[in-house]
Amino acid sequence: MSGYSHRPPDRAVLLAALLVPFLVALALVPFRTGLPATHEALIMAAAVVAVAALGTRAIVSQLAVRVQRLRTAVVADASHLSSLQGTARLVEDGGSPEAVVEYVRLVAVEPAAQAGAALDTAGLSHQG
């Protein structure tokens, strides 16, 4: 996420959205007689667009992170659903209870145990 490290916080963008147009208008006051109104409007529009671009980038980066998290969850949920469907098919086809237990052990228990073992080797699962 190094690409997101330079985005301003949401509060800073909101504050800029409130202050920048006012400050730009204040800065244009000394030039109001010599500067055409269209140029003043163009400068104000550029200031507003610049602040809006900051806010948009912040929102887009937050949405990108959220989409990636949801994509990961969907993949995991699809895997779980596939395991459940396999178990249901085995039961519907009249598989023996031992076969069902073995299937569940293979698709659910062993991967969970391996994940737990990975946490154990990293020293994360037991804190005490």
LINSUL-V599571 format. One record per pair of residues at least 4 apart in sequence whose C-alpha atoms are under 7 Angstrom apart, sorted by the first residue. I is the first residue (numbers start at 1). GAP is how many residues later the second one is. Records with the same first field share a line. If there is no record, write none. Layout:
I->GAP ; GAP
This chain:
1->4
4->57
7->51
8->4 ; 5
9->4
10->4
11->4
12->4
13->4 ; 38 ; 41 ; 42
14->4
15->4
16->4 ; 35
17->34
19->4
20->4 ; 27
21->4 ; 23 ; 26 ; 27
22->4
23->4
24->4 ; 20
25->4
28->4
31->4
35->4 ; 5
36->4
37->4
38->4
39->4
40->4
41->4
42->4
43->4
44->4
45->4
46->4
47->4
48->4
49->4
50->4
51->4
52->4
53->4
54->4
55->4
56->4
57->4
58->4
59->4
60->4
61->4
62->4
63->4
64->4
65->4
66->4
67->4
68->4
69->4
70->4
71->4
72->4
73->4
74->4
75->4
76->4
77->4
78->4
79->4
80->4
81->4
82->4
83->4 ; 24
84->4
85->4
86->4
87->4 ; 13 ; 17
88->4
89->4
90->4 ; 5 ; 10
91->4 ; 9
95->4 ; 5
96->4
97->4
98->4
99->4
100->4
101->4
102->4
103->4
104->4 ; 5
105->4 ; 5
106->4
107->4
108->4
109->4
110->4
111->4
112->4
113->4
114->4
115->4
116->4
117->4
118->4
119->4 ; 5 ; 6
120->4 ; 5
